[in-house]
Amino acid sequence: MSKKAKMAFTLAGVLTASIALSGCGLFGKDKESVDPPGEVTQMQEGEDVESTTDETTQETADMEMRDIYLVDKNGYVVSQSIPMPKTESVAKQVLSYLVTDGPISGVIPNGFRTVIPAGTEVDVDIQNGVAVVDFSEEFSDYNEADEQSILQSITWTLTQFDSVDSVELRVNGYALEEMPVGGTPISENGLTRADGINTQSSDIADITNTRPVTVYYLSQADDDPYYVPVTKRVSNNEKDDVAAVINQLVDGPGLQSTLSTALFNGVKLLEEPKVEDGNVVLDFNESILENSDSNIISDATLSSIVLSLTEQKDIKGVSIKVNGKDEVVNEEGEALTAPVSRPEKVNVGSF
C-alpha cells in the first residue's frame, strides 16, 4: 500500500482525533473519565434555562463509556466504546448491550451490528477470574456463520476487565461443551483471549510450527478510522514476539483484505527490542517517520504499534527511537520522552 494511501488513515476521526499523546499516555487524558455529550434538547416556552442545563448535566454524569465488541460491515469483531448508564453490574450490562434489539439499539455506530440473538436474557457470575455466563434458550437461535463472532465478541468484551481471565458459557444453567448450532468446541478451561480474534491463518502451510500474535490494523466507517485486532500465526523460527508483531504490521493484512496497515514500506528495527520493567524500547530506521525531513511519527502508526504490543502480558509501555535517538515527536509536536501506554478506550465515536 502506498504511503499516501496509508496517510489517509491519520485523518481526524473516531480515534485519531482523540490521540493527544502526552508522553506516558497514548490519548493523554483517560477516556474513562470523560463524560459523553448530553442530548440536544428543545426549550419549551417558559422553561428555565438553568434547570434544563442542570438536568442535561445530571443525565451526562449518570453515563459512562463502556467497551463492547461488535461486528463491522466486513465481518470483523471490533471494540467500540458506547455510553451506558452507570451500574454496579457492569459485566451483565455490557453483555446485555451485545443482544440484538436490546439497549444498544439507539446508540449502535453506523455499519456495526450485534450477534447475540434478540430476546436473549443473560446473567453473569464472576469468581476467581472466571466469568460464568448463563443465557436463556434464545441464545441458541443464531446463524451458524456468526458462531465465531459470537464467541469472540463475548470473550473479548468480558476479558477487558481485570477480574476476568476466562469465560464459561451456559444455557438455562447447563454448561456448553460446544456451540449449539455449528458445534464449535468450547474448552473445559473456558474461553480466553489466547483463542484469538479475527484469526488469519489461511496462508500457513504448517500451523503446528507457529504461534499466535495479535496486531491492530486500520479500517474505516464513513470518514472515521478505527482499529481492528487480528490474530495471525507467526513461525516459531521468529524467536522474538515483539519483532514478530512489528514484522506483521509492516507486512500488512494481505492484498485481499479490506484492512490497512499504518506502518510504511521499508520500516525496520535496527536493534533487537529490549523489554525492561514492562517497557519495550524500539529503535527504528527513519522509514517509521511521516517523511524524511521530519522527526514526526504519525498518530496512527504509533497507536497501531502500542495497541499491538500491549496485547502481550509483559508489555505496558512503548518507547520509540529512530537511528538510536529518542527525538521523536507526535503530530502535535510533543516529544515522546516517556513510554507510551495503552489507552483506556480504543475506538471512541460520537453518538
TORFI-724403 format. One record per atom (N, C-alpha, C, O, CB): x, y, z. Coordinates in steps of 0.05 Angstrom, whole numbers, plus 5000, padded with zeros to 4 digits. Glycine has a CB too. Example, Ala and Ser with C-alpha at 12.3 -4.5 7.8 and 13.67 -1.06 7.14 Angstrom:
526448865156524649105156526449345156528549345169522649115181525749555142527349795143525850015157526850235161528249885114
REM end
This chain:
501749765000500050005000501750255000503850255014498150005024501050454985502750694983502650855008500850835024501850874959504751025012504851195036502551395036501451455057507551345038501851495012499651685010497051555020495451675034499351784982496551305011494051165019494051125049491951155062493750905005496351045060496450995089496051245105494851245127499050865097496951475094496751725109493851815111493151965129498351945095492151705093489251775095488051695121486051815130487751655072489251495134488151395159488951565183488151505205488951105163490451775178491251955200489352185202489752375217494052045198487152175187485152385188483952405216483852215231482852325168483052645223481652675249479052525247477552555228481152975256478552345266476252185266475652055292476452165313476451975244474351825291473551685316475851675336475551735359472551405310478251585326480351535344482651735342483551835362481451265341483451785317485851945314485452225323487352365330486751935286482952325322482452595333482852605363483352815374479652685326482652375375482952365404485852325413486452335437481252145415487652275395490352205402491952455408493152575390491752035381491852545433493452775441495552665459495352685484491652995456497652555447499652395462501052575482501952795476501652275443501352475507502552635528504752475542504652445566500552735548506652365527508852235540508151965551508751755539510052395561506751955574506151695587503551585579502951355587506251735617501851725563499251615556498751655527499251875516497051735573497651455513497151475485495151685478495551825458496151205475493051715494491051925488491152155508489252305509488351795488493252175523493252395542491352335564491852165582492652665529489052475564487052445586485652185583484852095561485052675585485252055605483951795606481051815596479551975606483951675635480351655576477651675564475451595584473251685582477551495540476151425604474151335623473151565640470951555650475351125642474751775642473952005659472552225644471652425655476352115673472252185617470952395601468052315596467452105585472352425574466252495605463352435602462552465573463452655560461752615620460852295562459852335535457952575534456852655554458352085526457652695510455952925508453052865513452052655507456253045480451653065526448853025531447253075506448253175486447953215553444752995506443053025483442253315480441953465499440552845485441853395454440853665449437853675454436353505444441453755419436953865470434153875478432854135468434254335465433753845508430354125462428854365454427554505478426254365494426654285433427954765481426854915503423854955498422955025476428255185506422354915519419454985518418955265528420555365544417854775534416855385519416255655528415955675558414455515570413655765514417355855571417255895599419155715615419255725639414555845608420655535600422355345614424955485623425955655608423055105596425855425646428155555658430755445645431155205645428255525688432455625635434955535622436655385642437855175635436455775611436955485666438755365686437855085693439554905696438955535710435255045697434254785705434654585682435354345687431354795712434254665657434654485634437654405633438254175628433854625608439454595636442254535636443054335658444654155654443954785638441854385682442454205704441553925699442953735705441054315730439153895686438153625680439953485660440453245663435253645670440853635640442553515619445153435631446253215625442953705596446253605649448853545662448553295679450453125680449753775679446353265693445853035710445652775694446752575702443353075727444252795671444052565653446752475644447352235642442152625630448452675637451152615627452752485649454252295644452452865616452552595673454052495696453352205703454852055715453752675720450852125696449951855702450651655681449851425682446951865706452251735661453051565639456051505641457651665652452351685612456951275630459751205629460351065603458650915593460451025653462651115591463450975567464450695573466150655590465651135552463250505560464050225564464750095537463550165516461750065578466649915537467449775513465849525508465449365527470349705513464849485484463649235476464749165448465549345433460549245476464748905441465848825416463548755397462048565401467648575419463348925376461248895356462448785330464948755328459849165351460748735310461648635284461348855263459148965261460148375276463448925249463249135229462249035202461648795200465949275225461949205183460749135157462348925142461348795124460349375140464948895149466648705135466848445151468448265144469348815131465348425173465348175189467448155211467847945223465647945171468948375216470948375237469748445264467948615266473248575230470648305284469848365312471548595322474048565323470048105330470348815330471749065336470649185362468249195366471449255312472549295378471749435402470549705395471549855378474149475421468349775408467150045406466350135434465249985449464650045387466950385440466150495466463350625463462850795446468150705476461550535481458750615480457950735506458750635527456950365474456450965506455551075531453350905544451350835531454451365526453750835569451850665583451250795611452950925622452850375586448850745622448250845649450150715669450850475666445350785656450950865689452650755710451150535725448850565732453650975729452650325731451450095746453649945760456049965753449849915727452849795781454749625794455049355780457049215784453949585824453149285764453249025749454349075721452849035701450348895748456849155719457949235694458149005674457549035651460749355698459048765684459448535666456748455653456648405629460648305681454648445669452048375658451048595639449848535619450048335681451648845646450749065629452049055602450649075581451449335643454649015600455949025574455048795557454748825532459049015577454448565569453448335553450648395543449948315521453548085569449048525559446348595550446348775526444448775510444748725573448548935524448749115501449748965476449749085454450749345507450448715478451148555455448748415443448948285422453248355463446448435457443948295447442548465426442148705430442048245471441948345404440548475382437948595391436348455406440148285358437348835383434848975390434749035420432549095430432448825381436949025434437049085462437549375467436949545450439148915476438749445490439149735497441049875479441050125479440149755525442649735462444549865445443149985420444350145406446549665436440649915415439349995390439550295384439850365361436349915392439350455404439350745400442150865397442351105389437950885421444250715403446950835402448950675386451250745386447950865430448050465372449950295357451150455335449750595320448550045347453850455331455050605310454250505282453650275279458150595312454250685263453550615235455450405225457950425229453550855217454350195212456049995200456749765218458149575210458550115190455849775243456449565263453849415271451649525269457849675287454149175280451849015289452548835312454948785317450648845265450548745326450848555348450348275337449248235315448948615372451148065352450847795342449447605362448747385354453547675336448947695387447447525405444447565398443547785395447947605435442947345394440247355385438447525402438647545426439147075383436547655388434547825402433047665422432347435418432647955381432347795444430747675465432347505485431247415505428747495453434947475480436647315498436947465525437647705525439347255486436447325547437047435573439647325583440447105577434647365593441047485600443747405608444147455637443147655648445847555591445747275649446647315677449547245678450547075664444947135697451047385695453947355697454747325726453947485743455447585683456447125732457547095758460647065755461546895741456346845773462147235769465047235767466247145793465847265814466047515759467746925791469146825815471946725807472246585787467546585827473946815822476746725818477646755789479046575778476946435826476946975776477947025749476246895727476946935704480646935747474146755734472446615715469746745714468446775734472246315721468946835690466246945686464446725675464746635653466247185667462446645692460546445683458046585673456746725687459746245707457546555646455346695633453146505628453546295614456346835607450746565638448446395634446446535617445346745624447146315662445946425593444046535574441346395575441246155583445146525545439246535567436646405564436746245537438646265522434346615564434646085533434545905510434646045483435445925463432045735511433946305482434046455457436846475446437246525422432946735461438846435463441646455454442346265431444046315415443546405478440946035430441545825410440345885383440745735364440445565420438946115380437646175355439346385339438546615337434746285360441546295328443346475313444246345287443946095283445846555330445246505269446346395243449046265248450746375262446546615222449446035237451945885241454346055232456546035244451945625225454046225212456246395203457246585224459446685222455446545178455546645244456246835265457546695289458146835309453746985274457846435288458646295313461346385324461546435348458845995307463346415307465946505317465846795327467046865347468046485295464246955313463947235321462647255348463447425365462347395300460747085354459347085380461347015402461447155422457046885380462946805397464846725417466946945423467547005446466346465408467947065401469947265404468847525417470047645434471147335377466447595409465147835420464747805450465347995465462447885406463647585459463247535487465847525503466147665523461647275492467747375492470347335506471847595509472747655531472047135491472147745488473747995489472348215503473648385515474448085460469648215503468248415518468648375548469048565563465248405512468548125557468848075586471648075596472248165619467547805593473547985580476347975589477748245588480148265594477947775572476348455581477448725583477748795613479248975620475648935569476148655630476248715659478448565673478848325667473448655671479848695691482048565705481148315721482648135726483348755724478548315729477548095745476847845729476147635740475148185760477047865702476247635685478647545668479747695652473947715667479347285672481447165656480246975635481346945613483447015673478046845642476746655623473746665626472646775645477846365629472446555606469446565605468346285601469246135583468546755583466346215617464845965613461946035604460846225615464845785638460845875586458245925575456245715584456845475585458245945545453845805591451645625598449145715584448845945577451245615629447245525580444545595571442645465590442545215593444145495542440945625603439045535623440345365644439245165654436845365609442745455652444245325674445945095666447444995683442245235693445744995641447344765632449844865617449645025599445644585614452144765625454744845613454844755584454044535577457044725629455944935567456244865539459044745534461044875541455845115521459144515523461744395515462344455486464644435477461644085519460244535471460544625444458244815438456244825452460544385424458644975417456545165409454145025398454444825384457645375389451745115403449344965397448644935367447244755360447045085411449645115350448845105322451044975305450644775292448245385311453445085306455644985289457444785302459144665289457245215280457144745328458644545342461544625349463144445354458644305327462244875348464944955355465544875384464044945402465245265352467744715388468344625415469044855434470245055426470644425414468244815459468945005480470644865501469744665513466445135493473044955505474944825523473744815551472345005560477644965523474344605566473444585593474844795611473944855633473944305605477044905601478345125615477245395608478145595619481345125609475145405591473845655585475045795561476945705549473945835609473846015554474646185531476546405541475946525562472246305517478646445527480546655534481446815509480846735487483046545549482847035514483947185491486047025475486547085452485147445501487146825488489046655474487746505451489246415433490346455493485146485450483746355428483746525403483146425381480846295436484446785406484746965383482247115376480047075388485546805360482547295356480347465347480847525317483147595310480047725364478847505301479147555272481547405261483147525246479347865267481747155268484146995262484646965232482846895217483946725275487147005224488046965197490246745197492346785209489147225184489646525184491746305183491546155157492745945154491346115206490146265137489746115112492246085096492445895080487646265095494246255100496746235084498846085099501246085090497746515078498145945121500145795136500045505128498045375130499545825167502345405119502545125109502644935133501344725133504945085091504244995153504644825176503944975202505645105214507644715177501444965209500545115232501745015259501745165278497545115234502644765259503744655284506444785291507244765314504144355281507744915272510345045277509945345279511745495272512344975255507645425288507045715290505945775318505245595333505145815268505746035324504446125348502846385342503446515322506546175371500846445358499246685351500346945363501446945385496346645361499947155348500347425358498047595348496947545327503147545349497247795364495047975356496148245349497548375365492947985378495448345326496248605316493848775309491648665305498248585292494249035309492049215303492449355276494349505272491749425325490549305258490549435232488349655232486949695251490049235209488049785209486150005207483949945188484249815167487550265198481550035195479250035177477950305179478850485193477249795184475750335164474450595163471450565159470550415142475650775142469850715175467050735171466251025166466851205182465450625197465051075143464551345134467351485133469051395118462651505153467651705147470251845148471851785173473951915178469852135145470951585188472251535214473951285214472851065210470051515236476551305219478251075221477950935248477251065268481151145216478350675249478350535274480250295272481050215251475450435281480950185296482949985297481649705301479749665316484850035321482749515286481649245285483749045294485849025282480649165257483248895316485148685324484948445307482848345300484648605354487248345298487448105281489547915293491747995297488048175252488747665298490647465307491847315283490447205267489247265326494447335281495947205259497846995270498647005294497447415243498446805254500346595262503146665251503446735228499446315250505146655269507846715261509546465265509046305283509046955276511646435249513346195251514846195277515746395287515246195228515145955288516645925313519645975308521245995327516345645324520446005283523146085277523646375284525946455288523746035247521546535286521746805296521646795326519546755338519446995284523946825339524146785368522947005384521946965406526946745375523047255374522247485390519447575382518847635359524247715385517547565402514847635396514447925389512847995372513147575421516048105401515848395394516648435365515248575350517748555413518948325357519748355329517748225310517248335288522548235325516548005318514547865301512148045297511048055275513747605314511248185318508948375315509648595296508048665279508148485343512048715299512748935281512848835252511948975234515549055290513948605248514048495221511248455209510848505185515548225221509348365226506648325216505348595209503748605190504948175237505948795225504849065219505949175193504549285177505449265242508549125188509849225163508749065140508149175119512849195165508548795143507548635121504648705113503848675090507748335128503048785133500348855128498448615129499348385133500048985101495848665126493848455130493448285105491948085106491148585137494748345083494348185059492948335037491348515042492747925065493548265012492448414989489448394987488148584977493748314964488248174996485348144993483748255016481348245017484747844990485148365036483848465060482748745056483748905040485748465083480648805070479449075070480949255090480349495092476449065076482749145105484249295125486749415113487549355091484949115149488049585129490549715120492449725144491549705167489949995109494949755138496949795159497850085160497850225140499349605155498550175184499450445187502550475186503550695188498450555214503950255182506850265180507650265151506750105135508150025195509350455144510250485117512050265107513350135124511550755113512150225081514050035069516950115077517650355076513650015039518549915083521349975089521950015118524250055125522250215074519950005135520350035164521849795174521149565169517650075179524049845189525649625200526649695228527049935235528049575182526849495245528149525271531149505267532149315254527049305291532649695279535549695276536849525298539149435294536549975277535549485320536549315342534349135352532049185347537649495364535148925366533248755378531748905400532949055415534548505391529048875401527449015422528448945450529248715455524448945418528349135467529149095495526749145513525649365513531549275503526048945529523848965548524948975576526348795585521748735545524249185591525149205619523049355636522149565628527849365620522249225658520249335676517649415661516449615666521349585690516849245643514349285629514449475605512449525593512349385648516849585600517149775578518949655556521049545562518350045588518049685531519649585509520749825494519350015488517949405490523349805487524750025472525149925443526349715439527450105485524150085424524350015396526050225382525550465384521549995383528050135367529750315352529350255322530150055311532850275359527950445308527250415280529150575262530550745271524350505276528950505236530250675216528350915211526050915221530850525190529151095194527551345190524951295175523351475173529251545175524551055164522050995150519650995168517351005158522250735135520050985194517850995213516651265214514351295224518750905240518051475205517151745207515351815183515251675163519551935208513852035186512052125165513452185140512552125118510452365174515852315142517452365119520352405128520852435152516552615103522152395109525052405115525952675126528152695136526652335091524352885123525153155131524053225159524353455167524153355111522853035173521753095199522352875219523252665211518653145198521852925244522152725265519452655276519252575300524052815287517352685260514552635268513752355262514052255239512652845255512652215282511351955277508352005277507252135295512251745299506951895258504051935256502651805280503551605291502951835230500351925287498851815310497851535303497851355321496351995315497051485278496051215271498351015273497850785282494951225242500751085264503050895266503650835295503850595302505451025252503851035312504450995340502250835354502850655369504851255354499750895348497550755360497550455353497150285370494850875352497950395327498050115319500249955333499749735341498450105288502550085336504749955350504049905379504449685389507350115347503150115393502550095422500249895427500549725445501850365433498149915412495849725416496749435411495949265427493549795397498349395391499149125384501049005406500648775414500549115357502949165414504949055433503849025461504748845476507449245433502049205469500949175496498848955499497748915520499749435505498348815477496748565479498448345492497348155502495848475451501048385492502848195506502948265536503248495543505648195493502748055552502348095581504548245595504048395614502047825594507048215585509248335599509948615589511848735598511648165596508348725571508848995560506649195567504349145561509148985529507449405581505549615590506049875575504250045574505749655619508449915564509050165551511050125529512549925528510050375571511250325511512950305487514550565485513350785485511350245462517150545481518950775476519950745447520850535439521250795496519950975433520750975405523351135401523551355410518551085387525251015387527651155379527851125348526750945336530151035393529351315336529951295308532951335304534051545312528351515292534151135292537151145289538551195315540551335316537851365269537451065336538751085362538151335378539151355401541651065359536651515367536051765381533151775390531351695375536752005363532651885414529851905424528852185420528152315440529751825454528852285396528052555390525452555374524752755361530152705374523952345376521452315361519252485374519052505398520552025359517552605357515252765367512652665354512752535333515653075362510452715367507852645355506852865336508253055332505752585377504452825326503453015307502953295319502753495304500852915295502653305345502353565359505053695365505053915377500753525385507153565358509853675363510853615391512853735400509753965359509553435406510353375433512353145433511952945420507853295450514553185447516752985448515752735463514552765484519253105461516452505452515752255465517952175483519451985478515152025444518252315505520452275523519952055544521851965557521152535538517451975547516751765566515351535551514251585529514951875589515351295562513951075548511051135543509651255560514150825565510051055520507251095513505650855521506250635513506951155482503550895537501950675548499450635532498650795515501250725577498150405536495750335522493450515532493250585556494950045527491650605513489450775522487350615537487050375533488150905497485750745553483550615567481450525548480250315551482350805588480950695527478950625506480350625479482150795474476550825507479550445462480950425436479450575414480650755402481150125428476950505409475450645388473150795401471250675410474350435366473351055401471251215414469951395392471251555380472451395436467351355388465951505368464151715381464151755406464251325351462651855364460752055374457951945370457351815350461052325360456151985390453551865389451352065393448952005393453351645411
REM end
